Amino acid sequence: MKAKDLITRIPKVPTFKKYGKVKRAVGLMIESQGPASSVGEVCHIHIQSRGHLKTIPAEVVGFNGELVLLMPYSNMQDISPGSLVEATSKPLEVKIGPSLIGKVVDSLGNPLDGSILPNGLASVYTDQEPPNPLSRPPIDEPMEVGVKAIDGMLTVGKGQRVGIFAGSGVGKSTLLGMIARNTKADLNVIALIGERGREVREFIERDLGEEGLKKTIVVAATSDQPALMRIKGAFTATAIAEYFRDKGMDVMLMMDSATRVAMAQREIGLAIGEPPTTKGYTPSVFAILPKLLERTGTNVKGSITAFYTVLVDGDDLNEPISDTVRGILDGHIVLDRDIANRGQYPAINILKSVSRLMNHLASQRHLEAAVRIRELLSTYINSEDLIQIGAYKKGSSKDIDEAIAYYPLIISLLKQGVYEQITQDDSILQLIQLAEKGDV
């Protein structure tokens, strides 16, 4: 660090430290008498663990009278009444820089492989305000994601935010891996929130692959970690994406999943005494989601195109979190279990999915072709029961006859191998050629 930088930092160095003492621990919470602090501030709890001094970072999440409510970033083992609590006077910050690309880090920005962070990284607060609405340039340029069904039928723009809605085991992680490998974005930032521990390495090695990892930063917060670490994983990944967006890059942020972020916030809300509302979710859940999701998108320097997966209980798209997230984002992609059971991957239900910005991004010819394919698919699906049981007679309806003839070709168009690569231009060309085809 240069001498000039050191001199400018001297006035910011605190002249004294603030301390408090742990009074009690209840459930997920620690109550301490002091120190003087504010909500969101990081404190250090100093403990004795097996004969060694140890520091546990914790965050101020509320107050109870004169007591400070703290939630630790790690487990609460060895914390006892009287343990010293030291205030840092600042919120959580992580180290970010280009040398982080290709690494897998935890919610605090530390490499999971135990290596040491390289020098030259910038310190960035994880909790930032969304860009001013008037400073967001309009989204008018497509973002190639390398998935035929999305590039052709659900075109996404640079800076657009899209939800991927699905039940468990329908192919969310596989689809994210395809996007990460095939996208033309400058950088991928992938947040794995609340995943099983074994799935993190499997996703990196199988779905992402060596080539995908070369232009990716992965933030992992597994299901066994405290609720606060799972939430911070989402905020840290977003802060990393924001840092590179401000460097003028087009960033692809993928978060799996927004539902587990909401569940973690529900745990915290219930622990500090918030009343449960819809399906047990606390009011803070519905406040934190827009604050997190609105941070992505465009600004005057670059863009963050974001995909958020949403777990839907029993494939119910109208449960509270699905409904809230769908209302905030700029489009939604629905993965359908019935389609997956037929062996069609990715299992995207085109008729239930929508990109709200496609009309502003696609050419007129492209839009007409997409509408044509939707109409044919809808006609077939609406008549499928009659067709399958043999109740429909050929020639009864020209539209149904046409839909039956086109259906296998449409399914072939929407199917894609996991490692099959295709450009957006080729996807659109195939779509147009099929839609403009004469008699099949």
C-alpha positions as CSV (number, residue, x, y, z in Angstrom):
1,M,0.0,0.0,0.0
2,K,1.3,3.4,-0.9
3,A,2.2,6.0,1.8
4,K,-0.3,8.4,0.4
5,D,-3.1,5.8,0.8
6,L,-2.0,5.1,4.4
7,I,-2.1,8.8,5.3
8,T,-5.7,9.1,4.0
9,R,-6.8,6.1,6.0
10,I,-5.3,7.4,9.3
11,P,-8.3,9.6,10.2
12,K,-10.6,6.7,9.7
13,V,-8.9,4.4,12.2
14,P,-10.9,4.3,15.4
15,T,-9.1,5.7,18.5
16,F,-10.8,3.3,20.8
17,K,-12.5,-0.1,20.8
18,K,-16.0,-1.0,22.0
19,Y,-16.7,-4.1,23.9
20,G,-19.6,-6.0,25.5
21,K,-20.2,-9.4,27.2
22,V,-22.4,-12.3,26.3
23,K,-25.4,-12.6,28.6
24,R,-27.1,-15.7,27.2
25,A,-27.6,-17.8,24.1
26,V,-31.1,-18.8,23.0
27,G,-31.7,-21.0,19.9
28,L,-29.9,-19.2,17.0
29,M,-29.4,-16.0,18.9
30,I,-26.8,-14.6,21.3
31,E,-27.7,-11.7,23.7
32,S,-24.9,-9.5,24.9
33,Q,-24.7,-6.5,27.2
34,G,-23.1,-4.1,24.7
35,P,-21.1,-3.1,22.8
36,A,-22.6,0.1,21.3
37,S,-23.4,-1.0,17.7
38,S,-26.0,-0.8,14.9
39,V,-28.0,-3.3,12.9
40,G,-25.9,-5.0,10.3
41,E,-22.6,-4.4,12.0
42,V,-20.1,-7.2,12.4
43,C,-18.9,-8.0,15.9
44,H,-16.2,-10.5,17.0
45,I,-16.9,-12.9,19.9
46,H,-13.7,-13.9,21.6
47,I,-13.8,-17.4,23.2
48,Q,-11.5,-20.1,24.6
49,S,-11.7,-23.3,22.6
50,R,-9.7,-26.4,23.7
51,G,-7.1,-24.2,25.3
52,H,-6.8,-21.8,22.3
53,L,-8.1,-18.3,21.8
54,K,-10.7,-18.2,19.0
55,T,-12.7,-15.5,17.3
56,I,-16.3,-16.0,16.0
57,P,-17.7,-13.4,13.7
58,A,-21.3,-12.4,14.3
59,E,-23.7,-9.9,13.0
60,V,-26.1,-7.5,14.9
61,V,-29.6,-8.4,13.8
62,G,-31.7,-6.6,16.4
63,F,-32.1,-5.3,20.0
64,N,-34.0,-6.4,23.0
65,G,-34.2,-3.5,25.4
66,E,-30.6,-2.8,26.3
67,L,-29.4,-6.1,25.0
68,V,-27.7,-6.6,21.6
69,L,-29.0,-9.5,19.5
70,L,-26.2,-11.3,17.6
71,M,-26.3,-14.1,15.1
72,P,-22.9,-15.9,14.5
73,Y,-21.6,-16.8,11.1
74,S,-20.4,-20.1,12.4
75,N,-21.7,-22.6,15.0
76,M,-22.1,-21.4,18.6
77,Q,-20.0,-24.1,20.2
78,D,-17.8,-22.8,23.2
79,I,-19.6,-19.5,23.5
80,S,-20.3,-19.0,27.2
81,P,-21.7,-16.2,29.5
82,G,-19.1,-13.5,29.8
83,S,-17.4,-14.1,26.5
84,L,-16.0,-10.8,25.2
85,V,-17.8,-9.2,22.3
86,E,-15.9,-6.6,20.2
87,A,-17.5,-4.2,17.8
88,T,-15.8,-3.6,14.4
89,S,-17.9,-0.5,13.5
90,K,-18.5,-1.7,10.0
91,P,-20.7,-4.2,8.1
92,L,-19.5,-7.4,6.4
93,E,-17.0,-6.8,3.6
94,V,-15.3,-9.3,1.2
95,K,-12.2,-9.2,-0.9
96,I,-12.9,-9.1,-4.7
97,G,-10.8,-8.9,-7.8
98,P,-9.9,-10.5,-11.1
99,S,-7.7,-13.1,-9.5
100,L,-10.8,-14.5,-7.8
101,I,-12.0,-15.9,-11.2
102,G,-11.9,-19.7,-11.2
103,K,-12.2,-20.0,-7.5
104,V,-14.9,-21.4,-5.2
105,V,-15.4,-19.3,-2.1
106,D,-17.7,-19.3,1.0
107,S,-20.1,-16.6,2.0
108,L,-17.3,-14.5,3.6
109,G,-15.2,-14.7,0.4
110,N,-12.7,-17.2,1.7
111,P,-11.5,-19.9,-0.7
112,L,-13.1,-23.3,0.1
113,D,-9.9,-25.2,-0.9
114,G,-8.1,-23.6,2.1
115,S,-5.8,-21.5,-0.1
116,I,-4.9,-17.9,0.8
117,L,-6.5,-15.0,-1.1
118,P,-4.2,-13.4,-3.5
119,N,-2.9,-9.8,-3.0
120,G,-4.4,-6.8,-4.7
121,L,-8.1,-7.5,-4.0
122,A,-10.5,-4.7,-3.2
123,S,-12.6,-4.7,-0.1
124,V,-16.3,-4.4,-0.9
125,Y,-19.4,-4.3,1.4
126,T,-21.8,-7.1,0.6
127,D,-24.9,-5.1,1.4
128,Q,-25.4,-2.4,-1.3
129,E,-28.3,-0.3,-2.5
130,P,-29.8,-1.1,-5.9
131,P,-28.9,1.4,-8.7
132,N,-31.1,4.5,-9.1
133,P,-33.9,3.6,-11.4
134,L,-33.1,6.6,-13.6
135,S,-29.5,5.5,-14.0
136,R,-30.5,2.2,-15.5
137,P,-30.1,2.1,-19.3
138,P,-32.9,0.4,-21.2
139,I,-32.3,-3.3,-22.1
140,D,-32.1,-3.5,-25.8
141,E,-29.4,-6.0,-26.6
142,P,-29.9,-9.8,-26.5
143,M,-27.8,-12.0,-24.2
144,E,-26.9,-15.3,-25.8
145,V,-27.3,-18.2,-23.3
146,G,-26.6,-21.1,-25.6
147,V,-29.9,-22.9,-24.9
148,K,-32.1,-23.3,-28.0
149,A,-35.4,-23.1,-26.2
150,I,-34.4,-19.9,-24.4
151,D,-32.6,-18.1,-27.2
152,G,-35.3,-18.9,-29.7
153,M,-38.6,-18.8,-27.7
154,L,-37.7,-16.8,-24.6
155,T,-35.0,-14.4,-25.7
156,V,-33.2,-12.8,-22.8
157,G,-31.5,-9.4,-22.8
158,K,-28.3,-8.1,-21.2
159,G,-29.3,-7.0,-17.7
160,Q,-32.6,-9.0,-17.6
161,R,-33.6,-10.9,-14.5
162,V,-35.3,-14.3,-15.0
163,G,-36.7,-16.9,-12.6
164,I,-36.3,-20.6,-13.2
165,F,-39.3,-22.3,-11.5
166,A,-39.3,-26.0,-10.8
167,G,-39.8,-28.8,-8.3
168,S,-37.0,-30.9,-7.0
169,G,-35.1,-33.1,-9.5
170,V,-36.5,-31.5,-12.7
171,G,-33.1,-30.3,-14.0
172,K,-32.5,-26.8,-12.6
173,S,-28.8,-27.4,-11.9
174,T,-28.2,-29.0,-15.2
175,L,-29.8,-26.0,-17.0
176,L,-27.7,-23.6,-15.0
177,G,-24.6,-25.6,-16.0
178,M,-25.6,-25.4,-19.7
179,I,-26.0,-21.6,-19.5
180,A,-22.7,-21.2,-17.6
181,R,-20.8,-23.2,-20.3
182,N,-22.5,-21.7,-23.4
183,T,-23.2,-18.1,-22.5
184,K,-21.4,-15.2,-24.2
185,A,-21.3,-13.2,-20.9
186,D,-17.8,-12.0,-19.9
187,L,-18.0,-13.7,-16.5
188,N,-20.3,-16.1,-14.5
189,V,-21.0,-15.7,-10.8
190,I,-22.8,-18.7,-9.4
191,A,-24.3,-18.8,-5.9
192,L,-25.1,-22.2,-4.5
193,I,-27.3,-21.5,-1.5
194,G,-28.5,-24.2,0.8
195,E,-27.2,-27.0,-1.4
196,R,-26.3,-30.4,-0.1
197,G,-22.6,-30.6,0.6
198,R,-22.0,-33.4,-2.0
199,E,-23.8,-31.4,-4.7
200,V,-21.3,-28.5,-4.7
201,R,-18.4,-30.5,-6.1
202,E,-20.7,-32.5,-8.4
203,F,-22.1,-29.2,-9.9
204,I,-18.6,-27.8,-10.4
205,E,-17.1,-31.0,-12.0
206,R,-20.2,-32.3,-13.9
207,D,-22.5,-29.5,-14.7
208,L,-20.0,-26.6,-14.9
209,G,-16.9,-28.4,-16.0
210,E,-13.3,-27.3,-16.3
211,E,-14.0,-24.9,-19.2
212,G,-16.9,-23.3,-17.4
213,L,-15.0,-22.8,-14.2
214,K,-12.3,-20.8,-16.0
215,K,-14.7,-17.9,-16.4
216,T,-16.7,-18.4,-13.2
217,I,-16.6,-17.5,-9.5
218,V,-18.6,-19.9,-7.4
219,V,-20.0,-18.8,-4.0
220,A,-21.2,-21.9,-1.9
221,A,-23.2,-21.9,1.3
222,T,-24.3,-25.4,2.1
223,S,-27.5,-26.4,4.0
224,D,-25.6,-27.3,7.2
225,Q,-24.4,-23.7,7.6
226,P,-26.2,-21.2,9.8
227,A,-29.1,-19.3,8.3
228,L,-27.0,-16.0,8.3
229,M,-24.3,-17.6,6.2
230,R,-26.8,-18.8,3.6
231,I,-28.2,-15.3,3.3
232,K,-24.8,-13.7,3.1
233,G,-23.9,-16.2,0.3
234,A,-26.6,-14.6,-1.8
235,F,-25.4,-11.0,-0.9
236,T,-21.7,-11.8,-1.4
237,A,-22.4,-13.3,-4.9
238,T,-24.4,-10.2,-5.8
239,A,-21.7,-7.9,-4.6
240,I,-19.1,-9.8,-6.7
241,A,-21.3,-9.5,-9.7
242,E,-21.8,-5.7,-9.0
243,Y,-18.0,-5.2,-8.7
244,F,-17.3,-6.6,-12.2
245,R,-20.4,-4.9,-13.6
246,D,-18.8,-1.6,-12.5
247,K,-15.7,-2.6,-14.4
248,G,-17.7,-2.5,-17.6
249,M,-18.3,-6.2,-17.9
250,D,-21.5,-8.1,-18.9
251,V,-21.9,-10.5,-15.9
252,M,-24.1,-13.6,-15.7
253,L,-25.3,-14.2,-12.1
254,M,-27.0,-17.5,-11.4
255,M,-28.4,-18.2,-7.9
256,D,-29.7,-21.6,-6.8
257,S,-31.9,-20.9,-5.1
258,A,-33.9,-17.8,-4.1
259,T,-36.3,-20.0,-2.1
260,R,-33.5,-21.1,0.3
261,V,-32.6,-17.5,0.8
262,A,-36.2,-16.8,1.8
263,M,-36.2,-19.9,4.1
264,A,-33.0,-18.7,5.8
265,Q,-34.5,-15.2,6.4
266,R,-37.6,-16.9,7.8
267,E,-35.3,-18.7,10.4
268,I,-33.7,-15.4,11.4
269,G,-37.0,-13.5,11.5
270,L,-38.7,-16.2,13.8
271,A,-35.6,-16.2,16.0
272,I,-35.7,-12.5,16.7
273,G,-39.4,-12.5,17.3
274,E,-41.1,-11.6,14.0
275,P,-44.7,-12.8,13.6
276,P,-45.2,-15.6,11.0
277,T,-47.5,-14.6,8.2
278,T,-48.2,-16.4,4.9
279,K,-47.2,-20.1,5.2
280,G,-44.9,-19.2,8.2
281,Y,-42.8,-16.6,6.3
282,T,-42.1,-13.5,8.3
283,P,-42.5,-9.9,6.9
284,S,-38.8,-9.4,6.5
285,V,-38.7,-12.2,3.9
286,F,-40.9,-10.2,1.6
287,A,-38.7,-7.1,2.3
288,I,-35.4,-8.7,1.6
289,L,-36.3,-10.4,-1.7
290,P,-36.8,-7.2,-3.7
291,K,-33.8,-5.6,-2.1
292,L,-31.7,-8.5,-3.2
293,L,-33.2,-9.0,-6.7
294,E,-33.3,-5.3,-7.6
295,R,-29.5,-5.0,-7.2
296,T,-28.9,-6.9,-10.5
297,G,-29.7,-5.5,-14.0
298,T,-28.0,-2.7,-15.9
299,N,-26.2,0.5,-14.9
300,V,-24.2,3.0,-17.0
301,K,-21.0,0.9,-16.8
302,G,-22.1,-2.7,-17.5
303,S,-24.8,-5.3,-16.9
304,I,-25.8,-8.2,-14.7
305,T,-28.0,-10.8,-16.4
306,A,-29.5,-12.9,-13.6
307,F,-31.1,-16.3,-13.4
308,Y,-32.7,-17.2,-10.0
309,T,-34.0,-20.7,-9.4
310,V,-37.2,-21.0,-7.3
311,L,-38.2,-24.3,-5.7
312,V,-42.0,-24.8,-5.9
313,D,-43.5,-27.0,-3.3
314,G,-45.5,-29.8,-5.0
315,D,-45.0,-28.0,-8.3
316,D,-47.3,-25.2,-7.1
317,L,-46.4,-22.1,-8.9
318,N,-48.6,-19.9,-6.7
319,E,-47.0,-20.5,-3.4
320,P,-45.9,-17.3,-1.6
321,I,-42.2,-17.1,-2.6
322,S,-42.8,-18.1,-6.2
323,D,-45.5,-15.5,-6.5
324,T,-43.3,-12.8,-4.9
325,V,-40.3,-13.6,-7.0
326,R,-42.3,-13.8,-10.3
327,G,-43.7,-10.4,-9.6
328,I,-40.3,-8.8,-9.2
329,L,-38.4,-10.4,-12.1
330,D,-38.5,-9.7,-15.8
331,G,-39.6,-13.1,-16.9
332,H,-40.0,-16.7,-15.8
333,I,-39.0,-20.1,-17.1
334,V,-41.1,-23.1,-15.9
335,L,-39.5,-26.5,-15.8
336,D,-42.3,-29.2,-16.0
337,R,-42.0,-32.6,-14.4
338,D,-44.3,-34.2,-17.0
339,I,-42.1,-32.9,-19.8
340,A,-39.0,-34.3,-18.0
341,N,-40.8,-37.6,-17.5
342,R,-41.2,-37.8,-21.3
343,G,-37.4,-37.5,-21.7
344,Q,-37.4,-34.0,-23.1
345,Y,-34.5,-31.9,-21.8
346,P,-34.3,-29.1,-20.9
347,A,-37.8,-29.7,-19.6
348,I,-39.0,-26.1,-20.3
349,N,-42.8,-25.6,-20.5
350,I,-42.8,-23.0,-23.3
351,L,-46.5,-22.2,-22.9
352,K,-46.1,-21.4,-19.2
353,S,-42.9,-19.4,-19.6
354,V,-42.4,-15.8,-20.7
355,S,-39.7,-13.3,-21.3
356,R,-41.2,-9.9,-20.7
357,L,-38.5,-8.2,-22.8
358,M,-38.5,-10.4,-25.9
359,N,-40.8,-8.1,-27.8
360,H,-38.1,-5.3,-27.5
361,L,-35.2,-7.6,-28.3
362,A,-36.3,-9.8,-31.2
363,S,-36.9,-9.0,-34.9
364,Q,-40.4,-9.0,-36.3
365,R,-39.7,-12.2,-38.3
366,H,-38.3,-13.9,-35.1
367,L,-41.4,-12.8,-33.0
368,E,-43.8,-14.0,-35.7
369,A,-42.0,-17.4,-35.8
370,A,-42.1,-17.8,-32.0
371,V,-45.9,-16.9,-31.9
372,R,-46.5,-19.5,-34.7
373,I,-44.7,-22.3,-32.8
374,R,-46.6,-21.4,-29.6
375,E,-49.9,-21.6,-31.4
376,L,-49.1,-25.0,-32.9
377,L,-47.9,-26.3,-29.5
378,S,-50.9,-24.9,-27.7
379,T,-53.3,-26.5,-30.2
380,Y,-51.7,-29.9,-29.8
381,I,-51.6,-29.7,-26.0
382,N,-55.2,-28.7,-25.7
383,S,-56.2,-31.6,-27.9
384,E,-53.7,-34.1,-26.6
385,D,-56.2,-36.2,-24.6
386,L,-58.4,-36.7,-27.6
387,I,-55.4,-37.6,-29.8
388,Q,-53.9,-40.0,-27.4
389,I,-57.1,-42.1,-26.8
390,G,-57.9,-42.1,-30.5
391,A,-61.1,-40.1,-30.3
392,Y,-59.8,-37.5,-32.8
393,K,-60.3,-38.3,-36.5
394,K,-57.9,-36.9,-39.0
395,G,-59.6,-34.2,-41.1
396,S,-62.0,-33.0,-38.4
397,S,-59.9,-29.8,-37.8
398,K,-57.3,-28.3,-40.1
399,D,-55.5,-26.6,-37.1
400,I,-55.3,-29.9,-35.1
401,D,-54.1,-31.8,-38.2
402,E,-51.3,-29.2,-38.7
403,A,-50.4,-29.3,-34.9
404,I,-50.1,-33.1,-35.0
405,A,-47.8,-32.9,-38.0
406,Y,-45.6,-30.2,-36.5
407,Y,-45.5,-31.5,-32.9
408,P,-42.5,-34.0,-33.3
409,L,-40.6,-31.3,-35.2
410,I,-41.2,-28.7,-32.4
411,I,-40.1,-31.1,-29.7
412,S,-37.0,-31.9,-31.7
413,L,-36.3,-28.1,-31.9
414,L,-36.7,-27.6,-28.2
415,K,-34.6,-30.6,-27.2
416,Q,-30.9,-30.1,-26.6
417,G,-28.1,-32.3,-25.3
418,V,-26.4,-31.3,-22.1
419,Y,-23.1,-30.7,-23.8
420,E,-24.6,-29.6,-27.2
421,Q,-23.4,-26.2,-28.2
422,I,-25.5,-24.0,-30.5
423,T,-25.3,-20.2,-31.2
424,Q,-28.3,-17.9,-30.8
425,D,-28.3,-17.1,-34.5
426,D,-28.5,-20.8,-35.3
427,S,-31.3,-21.3,-32.8
428,I,-33.3,-18.4,-34.3
429,L,-32.7,-19.6,-37.8
430,Q,-34.0,-23.1,-37.0
431,L,-37.1,-21.6,-35.3
432,I,-37.8,-19.4,-38.3
433,Q,-37.3,-22.2,-40.8
434,L,-39.7,-24.5,-38.9
435,A,-42.3,-21.8,-38.5
436,E,-42.2,-20.8,-42.2
437,K,-42.2,-24.4,-43.5
438,G,-45.0,-25.3,-45.8
439,D,-46.9,-28.6,-45.6
440,V,-45.2,-31.1,-43.3
